[in-house]
């Protein structure tokens, strides 16, 4: 790759700054400026700078800024938040009383990707100093979290992002406990995420803007803007999401960026000719999570091979454009979002997608790349792509951007029942997500329910985020069950039913079951000795013609079965009274009725 020289980087830095920011880099004037600004966007500051700036902004702008802590990291650092409003609304209650939409902007969920912190402080100072129209902060409340992953931010050194141009040193991707926070929204393992979701639930932001930097290939496009709902979620709210996304993209293009509406990751790794496939993120990711809560989520990805000044400028412009659009349309969009809550509460009996996929249908797009070659590497021996950044080139490549549901599930007419032995674990997570649930004070006798039995369950060979994931397939079937007092009822008639289904439907990609929370249900715990199974098999073959016919058919038609002694004996064990009738039985049930006392 071509590394730009320091003078070239500094020139880019100064050209990227607003007049006020350029003036702020003058010697002796460091009030409310960042290390990034003072260094010409060569360096970024440590976390103590965030703490100091948070407090300094509150002192400088006492009528507009409050500096707060909303959590504490595992290493004991305060998680800082700036509440910004020029309408006097500094609490959720005050925002609701004035009908103001709330916008939450966060940087540093991956702390090596730290553009959002420096861009956010710069944009905030410009707005508060009046360089941006004052109604931007009068028509909404801004929550600015400069760094979400505060412990990872302090794992600070050069080359934490080896495929990223600047700053000189930066933080680390994961937390002190080695969690990736942008895989944690649904499962909420970490104290950082639980603090963030508590903040989210308290303020109920209309828009959640998550600032990142890509990985990947080398090309000219400098930023991607992805919003949901656009392809998924509530239909009228998709129109709002599209307007929000396209409005930001249009403003960025006017300011000289080359924005994209999808994440530019090749279908085939390292092969530009394979093109791109758009998609819908599952709720482990920020913008996949917010759509299930009927709110807007924006994922911002600047391009890692652009210099730090360029990336900060593009992020700064995105922040300003987003806030301007939300100031102009936020009250109207908020009404659509609240109507989406009401619509979601009436989804019972309807099919809801659990995940999405891009179809094979593709269209050819013109993409601003560079000339490249693909030749075998003398180091690895693999076919490698090498880019020539001195030779821009327009690639004509496929984009698969027709998105359709993949797995779907029917919203139960009543809701979900979690048996008492699992109620505490599930209730704790539902509480984190603000999902309504009640404990059943009395037992239910022979309650009509639906149960899910796995027809296949495949455990992952390697752990992910500290979990052993499992891929489950199967079906819901009618049954009757005695349900003990203390069980949990999760009603379908609530705004967050899509999120509840994402957690409780076992085939959903980020369900509790998929993350391994119910793995015991899919493990065999009891066995039949072979010599016993042999005798059972002979008895069944002699006494049950139907079993005999099915066994002989399997021997004829299934070579793998016929050649596997264990599978042949298992055929009979699974039909014997000693077989564990709970094996593969997912413990959560669905019900068409709201239990008495659970309203």
C-alpha positions as CSV (number, residue, x, y, z in Angstrom):
1,X,0.0,0.0,0.0
2,X,1.1,3.6,-0.4
3,X,1.6,5.4,3.0
4,X,1.2,9.2,2.7
5,X,3.9,11.3,4.1
6,X,3.4,13.4,7.3
7,X,3.3,16.7,5.5
8,X,0.7,15.4,3.1
9,X,-1.4,14.2,6.0
10,X,-1.1,17.6,7.8
11,X,-2.2,19.3,4.6
12,X,-5.2,17.1,4.3
13,X,-5.9,17.7,8.0
14,X,-6.0,21.4,7.7
15,X,-8.1,21.3,4.5
16,X,-10.6,19.0,6.3
17,X,-11.2,21.4,9.2
18,X,-13.9,24.0,9.4
19,X,-12.6,27.6,9.8
20,X,-13.3,27.5,13.5
21,X,-11.5,24.2,14.0
22,X,-8.5,25.4,11.9
23,X,-8.4,28.6,14.1
24,X,-8.6,26.4,17.2
25,X,-5.3,24.7,16.3
26,X,-3.4,28.0,16.5
27,X,-0.7,28.0,19.2
28,X,-2.0,28.9,22.7
29,X,-5.7,28.3,22.0
30,X,-6.6,24.8,23.2
31,X,-10.0,25.5,24.9
32,X,-12.4,22.7,24.1
33,X,-10.2,21.3,21.3
34,X,-9.0,17.8,21.1
35,X,-5.6,16.3,20.8
36,X,-6.6,15.3,17.3
37,X,-7.3,18.9,16.3
38,X,-4.1,20.2,17.9
39,X,-2.0,17.6,16.1
40,X,-3.6,18.2,12.7
41,X,-5.5,14.9,13.1
42,X,-2.4,12.8,13.3
43,X,-3.0,11.7,16.9
44,X,-6.1,11.0,19.1
45,X,-6.3,11.6,22.8
46,X,-6.6,9.2,25.7
47,X,-9.8,8.6,27.7
48,X,-8.9,11.2,30.3
49,X,-9.4,13.8,27.6
50,X,-13.0,12.6,27.2
51,X,-13.6,13.0,30.9
52,X,-12.1,16.5,30.9
53,X,-13.8,17.6,27.7
54,X,-17.2,16.3,29.0
55,X,-16.8,18.5,32.1
56,X,-15.4,21.5,30.2
57,X,-18.3,21.5,27.7
58,X,-20.7,21.6,30.6
59,X,-18.9,24.5,32.2
60,X,-18.6,26.5,28.9
61,X,-22.2,25.9,27.9
62,X,-24.1,25.6,31.1
63,X,-27.5,26.3,29.4
64,X,-27.0,23.6,26.8
65,X,-24.8,20.8,28.1
66,X,-24.9,18.3,31.0
67,X,-22.0,15.9,31.6
68,X,-23.1,12.6,33.1
69,X,-21.9,9.1,33.8
70,X,-24.2,6.3,32.7
71,X,-22.2,3.3,33.8
72,X,-18.8,2.0,35.0
73,X,-16.6,-0.3,33.0
74,X,-15.2,-3.6,34.3
75,X,-11.9,-1.8,34.9
76,X,-13.6,0.9,36.9
77,X,-13.7,3.8,34.4
78,X,-16.8,6.1,34.2
79,X,-18.8,5.8,30.9
80,X,-19.4,9.4,30.0
81,X,-22.4,11.0,28.3
82,X,-23.0,14.6,27.2
83,X,-26.7,15.5,27.2
84,X,-27.1,18.5,24.8
85,X,-30.2,20.6,24.4
86,X,-30.9,24.3,23.7
87,X,-34.6,23.9,24.7
88,X,-34.0,23.2,28.4
89,X,-34.8,19.5,28.2
90,X,-32.1,17.6,30.1
91,X,-34.1,14.6,31.3
92,X,-36.2,12.0,29.5
93,X,-39.3,13.4,31.2
94,X,-38.6,17.0,30.0
95,X,-37.9,15.7,26.4
96,X,-41.3,13.9,26.4
97,X,-43.1,16.8,27.9
98,X,-41.9,19.0,25.0
99,X,-42.4,16.3,22.4
100,X,-38.7,16.4,21.4
101,X,-37.1,13.5,19.6
102,X,-33.9,12.2,21.1
103,X,-30.8,11.3,19.1
104,X,-28.1,9.1,20.5
105,X,-24.7,9.2,18.8
106,X,-22.0,7.0,20.0
107,X,-18.3,6.6,19.1
108,X,-15.8,4.0,20.0
109,X,-17.9,0.9,20.3
110,X,-14.8,-0.5,18.6
111,X,-12.2,1.8,20.1
112,X,-9.6,1.4,17.4
113,X,-12.2,2.9,15.1
114,X,-12.2,6.2,16.9
115,X,-13.3,8.8,14.3
116,X,-16.6,9.4,16.0
117,X,-15.1,10.7,19.2
118,X,-13.0,13.4,17.6
119,X,-15.6,14.3,14.9
120,X,-18.3,14.4,17.6
121,X,-16.5,16.9,19.9
122,X,-15.7,19.1,16.8
123,X,-19.3,19.1,15.5
124,X,-20.7,19.7,19.0
125,X,-18.5,22.8,19.6
126,X,-19.5,24.2,16.2
127,X,-23.2,23.7,16.9
128,X,-22.9,25.3,20.4
129,X,-20.9,28.2,19.0
130,X,-23.6,29.0,16.5
131,X,-21.8,27.9,13.3
132,X,-24.7,25.5,12.7
133,X,-28.3,26.8,12.8
134,X,-29.4,26.9,16.4
135,X,-32.7,25.0,15.8
136,X,-30.6,21.8,15.3
137,X,-30.3,21.5,19.1
138,X,-33.6,23.2,19.9
139,X,-35.7,20.6,18.0
140,X,-34.1,17.5,19.6
141,X,-32.1,16.3,22.5
142,X,-28.6,15.0,21.6
143,X,-27.0,12.3,23.7
144,X,-23.4,12.0,22.8
145,X,-21.3,9.1,24.0
146,X,-17.8,9.8,22.8
147,X,-16.4,6.3,23.7
148,X,-18.6,3.3,24.4
149,X,-15.8,0.7,24.9
150,X,-13.8,2.8,27.4
151,X,-11.5,0.0,28.6
152,X,-10.7,-1.1,25.1
153,X,-9.9,2.6,24.3
154,X,-7.1,2.5,26.9
155,X,-5.5,-0.6,25.4
156,X,-3.7,2.0,23.4
157,X,-0.9,1.6,20.9
158,X,0.2,1.8,17.3
159,X,-0.9,-0.9,14.8
160,X,-4.1,-1.9,16.8
161,X,-5.7,-1.4,13.3
162,X,-3.0,-2.5,10.9
163,X,-5.2,-1.9,7.8
164,X,-6.3,1.6,8.9
165,X,-4.5,4.9,8.1
166,X,-4.3,6.8,11.3
167,X,-4.3,8.0,13.9
168,X,-0.8,7.2,15.1
169,X,-2.1,5.2,18.1
170,X,-5.6,4.0,18.9
171,X,-7.6,1.7,21.2
172,X,-8.5,-1.9,20.8
173,X,-11.6,-3.5,19.3
174,X,-12.8,-5.5,22.3
175,X,-13.5,-4.8,26.0
176,X,-11.3,-5.7,28.9
177,X,-13.2,-8.9,29.1
178,X,-12.5,-9.5,25.4
179,X,-16.1,-9.0,24.3
180,X,-17.0,-7.4,21.0
181,X,-19.7,-4.9,22.1
182,X,-21.2,-4.8,18.6
183,X,-22.1,-8.4,18.9
184,X,-23.7,-8.0,22.3
185,X,-27.0,-6.0,21.8
186,X,-29.3,-9.0,21.9
187,X,-27.6,-11.2,24.5
188,X,-26.3,-8.2,26.6
189,X,-23.5,-10.2,28.4
190,X,-21.4,-7.2,29.3
191,X,-21.8,-4.5,32.0
192,X,-21.1,-1.9,29.3
193,X,-24.0,-3.1,27.1
194,X,-26.4,-3.4,30.1
195,X,-25.5,0.2,30.9
196,X,-26.1,1.3,27.3
197,X,-29.4,-0.5,27.1
198,X,-30.5,1.1,30.3
199,X,-29.7,4.5,28.9
200,X,-31.5,3.6,25.7
201,X,-34.6,2.4,27.6
202,X,-34.6,5.5,29.8
203,X,-34.4,8.0,26.9
204,X,-36.1,6.0,24.1
205,X,-34.1,7.7,21.3
206,X,-35.8,8.0,17.9
207,X,-32.4,7.6,16.2
208,X,-29.3,5.7,17.3
209,X,-26.2,6.5,15.3
210,X,-23.2,4.2,15.7
211,X,-19.9,5.5,14.3
212,X,-17.4,2.9,12.9
213,X,-14.5,2.4,10.4
214,X,-14.6,-0.4,7.9
215,X,-12.2,-3.2,7.3
216,X,-11.6,-4.4,3.8
217,X,-10.4,-3.6,0.3
218,X,-8.9,-0.4,-1.1
219,X,-11.2,1.9,-3.2
220,X,-12.2,5.6,-3.5
221,X,-15.5,5.6,-1.6
222,X,-15.0,7.2,1.8
223,X,-18.1,6.3,3.8
224,X,-21.1,4.0,4.0
225,X,-24.4,4.9,5.5
226,X,-26.7,2.0,6.4
227,X,-30.1,2.5,8.1
228,X,-32.8,0.2,9.4
229,X,-35.8,0.0,9.2
230,X,-35.3,0.2,5.4
231,X,-35.3,-3.5,4.3
232,X,-37.0,-4.8,7.5
233,X,-39.3,-4.0,10.3
234,X,-42.4,-1.8,10.4
235,X,-43.5,-0.9,6.8
236,X,-44.3,2.8,7.3
237,X,-41.2,3.2,9.4
238,X,-39.2,1.8,6.5
239,X,-40.2,4.9,4.5
240,X,-38.8,7.1,7.3
241,X,-35.6,5.1,7.4
242,X,-35.1,5.4,3.7
243,X,-35.7,9.2,3.8
244,X,-33.2,9.5,6.7
245,X,-30.5,7.4,4.9
246,X,-30.9,9.0,1.5
247,X,-31.1,12.4,3.0
248,X,-27.7,12.0,4.8
249,X,-26.2,10.4,1.7
250,X,-27.3,13.3,-0.5
251,X,-25.8,15.9,1.9
252,X,-22.6,14.0,2.1
253,X,-22.3,13.8,-1.7
254,X,-22.9,17.6,-1.9
255,X,-19.9,18.0,0.4
256,X,-17.6,16.0,-1.7
257,X,-17.9,12.5,-0.2
258,X,-18.5,9.3,-2.2
259,X,-21.1,7.7,0.1
260,X,-22.5,4.2,-0.2
261,X,-25.8,2.8,1.1
262,X,-24.4,-0.7,1.8
263,X,-21.4,-2.2,3.6
264,X,-18.7,-2.7,0.9
265,X,-17.6,-6.3,1.8
266,X,-17.0,-8.5,-1.2
267,X,-19.2,-11.6,-1.7
268,X,-16.0,-13.6,-2.2
269,X,-13.2,-12.5,0.1
270,X,-10.6,-10.3,-1.6
271,X,-12.2,-10.6,-5.0
272,X,-13.6,-7.3,-6.3
273,X,-15.2,-9.0,-9.3
274,X,-17.6,-10.9,-7.0
275,X,-19.3,-7.6,-6.1
276,X,-21.4,-7.0,-3.0
277,X,-24.5,-8.3,-1.3
278,X,-26.7,-6.0,0.9
279,X,-28.5,-7.4,3.9
280,X,-30.2,-6.8,7.2
281,X,-28.1,-7.1,10.3
282,X,-29.3,-9.4,13.1
283,X,-29.9,-7.8,16.5
284,X,-26.5,-8.6,17.9
285,X,-25.6,-5.4,15.9
286,X,-26.8,-1.9,16.8
287,X,-28.8,-1.1,13.7
288,X,-30.2,-4.7,13.6
289,X,-31.3,-4.2,17.2
290,X,-33.0,-0.8,17.0
291,X,-35.3,-1.8,14.2
292,X,-36.9,-4.5,16.4
293,X,-37.7,-1.7,18.9
294,X,-39.4,0.3,16.1
295,X,-36.7,3.0,16.1
296,X,-34.1,4.2,13.6
297,X,-30.6,2.8,13.7
298,X,-27.8,4.1,11.5
299,X,-24.5,2.4,11.0
300,X,-21.8,4.8,9.8
301,X,-18.6,3.2,8.4
302,X,-15.8,5.4,7.1
303,X,-13.3,3.7,4.9
304,X,-10.2,2.5,6.7
305,X,-7.8,3.3,3.9
306,X,-8.7,7.0,3.9
307,X,-6.5,9.1,6.1
308,X,-7.7,10.1,9.6
309,X,-8.4,13.7,8.7
310,X,-10.5,12.6,5.8
311,X,-12.4,10.1,7.9
312,X,-13.0,12.6,10.7
313,X,-14.3,15.1,8.2
314,X,-16.7,12.6,6.7
315,X,-17.9,11.5,10.1
316,X,-18.3,15.1,11.2
317,X,-20.4,15.8,8.1
318,X,-22.5,12.8,8.8
319,X,-23.2,13.9,12.3
320,X,-24.3,17.4,11.2
321,X,-26.4,16.1,8.3
322,X,-28.2,13.6,10.6
323,X,-28.9,16.2,13.2
324,X,-30.2,18.6,10.6
325,X,-32.6,16.1,9.2
326,X,-33.8,15.0,12.6
327,X,-34.3,18.6,13.6
328,X,-36.4,19.2,10.5
329,X,-38.4,16.0,10.5
330,X,-37.9,14.4,13.9
331,X,-41.3,15.2,15.4
332,X,-43.1,13.8,12.3
333,X,-40.8,10.7,12.3
334,X,-41.3,10.2,16.0
335,X,-45.1,10.1,15.4
336,X,-44.5,7.3,12.8
337,X,-42.3,5.4,15.3
338,X,-44.9,5.6,18.0
339,X,-47.6,4.4,15.6
340,X,-45.2,1.5,14.8
341,X,-45.3,0.6,18.5
342,X,-49.1,0.4,18.3
343,X,-49.0,-1.6,15.1
344,X,-46.4,-4.1,16.6
345,X,-48.7,-4.6,19.6
346,X,-51.3,-6.0,17.1
347,X,-49.1,-8.5,15.3
348,X,-50.6,-11.6,16.9
349,X,-51.3,-14.3,14.4
350,X,-49.2,-12.7,11.7
351,X,-45.9,-14.0,10.2
352,X,-42.8,-12.0,11.2
353,X,-39.4,-12.6,9.6
354,X,-36.7,-13.8,11.9
355,X,-33.9,-13.0,9.5
356,X,-33.3,-11.9,5.9
357,X,-31.2,-12.7,2.9
358,X,-30.2,-11.2,-0.4
359,X,-31.6,-13.0,-3.4
360,X,-29.3,-14.0,-6.3
361,X,-30.8,-11.2,-8.4
362,X,-28.1,-8.7,-9.1
363,X,-27.7,-5.4,-10.9
364,X,-24.5,-3.9,-12.2
365,X,-23.2,-0.8,-10.5
366,X,-20.3,1.5,-11.2
367,X,-18.0,1.5,-8.2
368,X,-15.0,3.8,-7.7
369,X,-12.1,1.6,-7.2
370,X,-8.5,1.3,-8.3
371,X,-6.7,-0.7,-10.9
372,X,-5.7,-4.1,-9.4
373,X,-4.1,-7.4,-10.2
374,X,-4.8,-10.9,-8.8
375,X,-1.8,-13.1,-8.7
376,X,-0.5,-15.9,-6.5
377,X,1.4,-14.7,-3.5
378,X,5.1,-15.7,-3.1
379,X,4.5,-15.6,0.7
380,X,1.2,-17.4,1.3
381,X,0.8,-19.1,-2.1
382,X,-2.8,-17.9,-2.2
383,X,-4.3,-15.7,-4.9
384,X,-3.9,-12.1,-3.7
385,X,-5.3,-8.8,-4.8
386,X,-2.9,-5.9,-5.1
387,X,-4.3,-2.4,-5.7
388,X,-2.6,0.5,-7.5
389,X,-3.9,3.7,-5.8
390,X,-2.2,5.9,-8.4
391,X,-4.7,4.6,-11.0
392,X,-8.4,5.1,-10.1
393,X,-10.7,2.8,-12.0
394,X,-14.4,2.4,-12.2
395,X,-15.4,-1.1,-11.6
396,X,-18.6,-2.5,-13.1
397,X,-19.6,-5.2,-10.6
398,X,-22.7,-6.9,-9.4
399,X,-24.7,-5.7,-6.4
400,X,-27.3,-8.0,-4.9
401,X,-29.6,-5.6,-3.0
402,X,-33.0,-7.3,-3.3
403,X,-33.6,-8.4,0.3
404,X,-36.3,-10.9,1.3
405,X,-37.3,-12.7,4.5
406,X,-35.5,-16.0,5.1
407,X,-36.8,-17.8,8.2
408,X,-40.3,-16.6,9.5
409,X,-42.4,-17.4,12.5
410,X,-46.0,-16.7,13.4
411,X,-46.6,-14.3,16.3
412,X,-48.4,-16.4,19.0
413,X,-51.9,-15.2,19.7
414,X,-51.2,-15.0,23.4
415,X,-47.5,-15.0,23.9
416,X,-44.6,-17.1,25.3
417,X,-44.4,-19.2,28.5
418,X,-41.0,-19.7,30.1
419,X,-41.1,-22.5,32.7
420,X,-40.1,-21.6,36.3
421,X,-36.8,-23.4,36.1
422,X,-35.6,-20.9,33.4
423,X,-37.7,-17.9,34.4
424,X,-35.1,-16.1,36.4
425,X,-32.5,-16.1,33.6
426,X,-35.0,-15.1,30.9
427,X,-36.7,-12.4,33.1
428,X,-33.3,-10.7,33.8
429,X,-32.6,-10.3,30.0
430,X,-36.2,-9.2,29.2
431,X,-35.8,-6.6,31.9
432,X,-32.6,-5.3,30.3
433,X,-34.5,-4.9,27.0
434,X,-37.6,-3.3,28.5
435,X,-39.8,-6.2,27.4
436,X,-43.0,-6.7,29.3
437,X,-43.4,-10.0,31.2
438,X,-45.3,-11.3,34.3
439,X,-44.9,-14.2,36.7
440,X,-47.7,-16.6,37.0
441,X,-48.9,-16.8,40.6
442,X,-50.9,-20.0,40.1
443,X,-50.2,-23.2,38.2
444,X,-51.8,-24.1,34.9
445,X,-53.2,-27.6,34.6
446,X,-53.2,-29.2,31.1
447,X,-52.7,-25.9,29.4
448,X,-53.0,-25.9,25.6
449,X,-49.7,-24.7,24.3
450,X,-47.3,-25.2,21.4
451,X,-44.0,-26.9,21.9
452,X,-40.9,-26.9,19.7
453,X,-38.9,-30.0,19.3
454,X,-35.6,-29.9,17.4
455,X,-35.3,-32.1,14.4
456,X,-31.6,-31.1,14.1
457,X,-29.2,-29.3,16.4
458,X,-25.6,-28.6,15.4
459,X,-23.2,-27.3,17.9
460,X,-20.5,-24.9,16.8
461,X,-17.0,-26.3,16.9
462,X,-15.5,-23.1,18.2
463,X,-16.8,-20.6,20.8
464,X,-18.0,-17.2,19.8
465,X,-18.1,-14.4,22.3
466,X,-17.8,-16.8,25.1
467,X,-20.7,-19.0,24.0
468,X,-21.0,-22.3,22.2
469,X,-23.6,-21.5,19.6
470,X,-26.0,-24.0,18.2
471,X,-28.0,-24.1,15.0
472,X,-31.5,-25.5,15.5
473,X,-34.2,-26.6,13.2
474,X,-37.6,-28.0,14.0
475,X,-41.3,-27.2,14.3
476,X,-43.9,-26.0,16.7
477,X,-46.7,-28.5,17.4
478,X,-49.8,-28.4,19.7
479,X,-49.5,-30.0,23.1
480,X,-50.9,-29.8,26.6
481,X,-48.6,-29.1,29.6
482,X,-48.9,-28.7,33.3
483,X,-47.1,-25.4,34.1
484,X,-45.9,-24.6,37.6
485,X,-46.5,-21.4,39.5
486,X,-43.6,-19.0,39.0
487,X,-43.4,-19.5,35.2
488,X,-43.0,-16.4,33.1
489,X,-45.5,-15.1,30.6
490,X,-44.3,-12.8,27.8
491,X,-47.3,-11.3,26.0
492,X,-47.4,-10.8,22.2
493,X,-49.4,-7.6,22.7
494,X,-46.5,-5.2,23.3
495,X,-44.4,-2.9,21.1
496,X,-41.3,-4.9,21.4
497,X,-42.8,-8.2,20.2
498,X,-40.3,-8.4,17.3
499,X,-37.4,-8.2,19.8
500,X,-39.1,-10.8,22.1
501,X,-39.4,-13.2,19.1
502,X,-35.7,-12.5,18.2
503,X,-34.8,-13.8,21.7
504,X,-37.4,-16.6,22.2
505,X,-37.9,-18.1,18.7
506,X,-35.2,-20.9,18.7
507,X,-34.5,-20.5,15.0
508,X,-33.8,-16.8,15.2
509,X,-30.1,-16.0,14.6
510,X,-29.6,-14.2,18.0
511,X,-32.1,-16.2,20.1
512,X,-31.2,-17.2,23.6
513,X,-31.2,-20.8,22.2
514,X,-28.9,-19.9,19.3
515,X,-26.4,-18.4,21.8
516,X,-26.3,-21.7,23.7
517,X,-28.4,-20.7,26.8
518,X,-30.5,-23.9,26.4
519,X,-27.9,-26.3,25.2
520,X,-28.7,-28.8,27.8
521,X,-32.0,-29.4,26.1
522,X,-30.2,-30.6,23.0
523,X,-27.7,-32.9,24.7
524,X,-28.3,-36.6,25.3
525,X,-28.0,-37.5,29.0
526,X,-29.1,-41.1,29.0
527,X,-28.2,-44.2,26.9
528,X,-29.1,-47.8,26.4
529,X,-26.4,-50.4,26.4
530,X,-25.8,-52.1,23.1
531,X,-26.6,-55.6,24.4
532,X,-29.9,-54.3,25.8
533,X,-30.7,-52.4,22.6
534,X,-30.1,-55.6,20.6
535,X,-32.7,-57.5,22.7
536,X,-35.2,-54.6,22.5
537,X,-34.7,-54.5,18.7
538,X,-35.5,-58.2,18.3
539,X,-38.6,-57.9,20.4
540,X,-39.8,-54.9,18.4
541,X,-39.1,-56.6,15.1
542,X,-41.1,-59.6,16.2
543,X,-44.1,-57.7,17.7
544,X,-44.5,-54.6,15.6
545,X,-44.9,-55.0,11.8
546,X,-44.9,-51.3,11.2
547,X,-41.5,-50.8,12.9
548,X,-40.2,-53.9,11.1
549,X,-41.3,-52.4,7.7
550,X,-39.8,-49.0,8.5
551,X,-36.5,-50.5,9.6
552,X,-36.2,-52.7,6.4
553,X,-37.0,-49.7,4.2
554,X,-34.3,-47.6,5.9
555,X,-31.8,-50.5,5.3
556,X,-32.7,-50.5,1.6
557,X,-32.8,-46.8,0.9
558,X,-30.2,-45.3,3.3
559,X,-26.7,-46.7,2.8
560,X,-25.2,-44.6,5.6
561,X,-27.8,-45.8,8.0
562,X,-27.3,-49.4,6.9
563,X,-23.5,-49.2,7.5
564,X,-23.8,-47.5,11.0
565,X,-24.4,-50.0,13.8
566,X,-25.0,-47.2,16.3
567,X,-27.7,-45.6,14.1
568,X,-29.4,-49.0,13.6
569,X,-29.6,-49.6,17.4
570,X,-30.7,-46.0,17.9
571,X,-33.6,-46.6,15.6
572,X,-35.1,-48.9,18.1
573,X,-34.1,-47.0,21.3
574,X,-35.9,-43.9,20.1
575,X,-39.1,-45.9,19.8
576,X,-38.8,-47.5,23.2
577,X,-40.5,-46.2,26.4
578,X,-37.1,-45.6,28.0
579,X,-36.2,-42.9,25.4
580,X,-35.9,-39.4,27.0
581,X,-39.0,-37.6,25.7
582,X,-37.5,-34.2,26.6
583,X,-34.4,-34.6,24.4
584,X,-34.5,-31.9,21.8
585,X,-37.5,-30.2,23.4
586,X,-37.0,-26.5,23.6
587,X,-38.2,-25.4,27.1
588,X,-40.0,-22.2,26.1
589,X,-43.6,-22.7,24.9
590,X,-46.1,-20.6,22.9
591,X,-49.7,-20.1,23.9
592,X,-52.7,-18.8,22.1
593,X,-54.3,-17.6,25.4
594,X,-53.4,-15.0,27.9
595,X,-53.2,-16.9,31.2
596,X,-55.6,-15.7,33.9
597,X,-54.1,-13.0,36.0
598,X,-51.4,-12.2,33.4
599,X,-53.0,-9.1,31.8
